[in-house]
Amino acid sequence: MTWTFHDPDGYAYRRVTPADLPAFLAVMQGAGMDPRSAWHQTTISDLEQSLFGAPHSGGFLALSSGGEAVGCVGFRPDLTDPRTLTLNKLATLPEARGHGVARHLVGEVEGVAAREGFRRVLLAVSQVNLSVQPFYEGLGYRPVDETYAFSSGKNGRPVVLAKAVTPAAARPHKEAQP
C-alpha cells in the first residue's frame, strides 16, 4: 500500500518503498545525530532488513513541497512481545523542524499499531541523544524498565519508552489530491 497525503503546513507523508531507502538514509545522516550514534554505521542493507524484513514492518517519509525527503521513521514488531510495535529511526532535517513533522510521523506509526492490532508502541532513546526524551514524553510516552531488543548497545543502555494504543487511535488515511 502506497498512499500519500498532505498536512496543512504543506508536507506530504507516505509509506516508504524500497526505492526510497537512499532518501531515508540521507535524512537519517542529515539530521545531525551525535557522531557516536550507531546511525552513522547504518547502510541501505540495514534499512532494507529493518523496514521490509518482517511482516508489520515499514516506515514513512515526510516530503517537502518540492518532493525532497525531510523526515523519516521506521517501525517493526518487537522481538519479545507480539503485542508491541517498535518505533525507530525517527529523524527530521533541521529545516523541517518546528512544523510538526516528527510529531506527525510518530502519529502515523501509532496509527499503524492500532490498525494492525498492536497494544503499544515502544521506542528507545540513545544515551547520546537524551535531549529528545522530553519530545516523546510530550506525546504520551513513559519510561519503562524493559530491554529494547534492537539496541546496538554501542552507547550503553538506552532509555526505553512506551505508549499504549487502542483501535480508536487508528486514523483513516487521506489520499493526496492531484
Secondary structure, DSSP 8 states (H G I E B T S, - for coil): ---EEE-TTS-EEEE--GGGHHHHHHHHHHS---TTSGGGG--HHHHHHHHHSSTT-EEEEEE-TTS-EEEEEEEEE-SS-TTEEEEEEEEE-GGGTTTTHHHHHHHHHHHHHHHTT-SEEEEEE-GGGGGGHHHHHHTT-EE-S---TT---TTS--EEEEEE--GGG---------
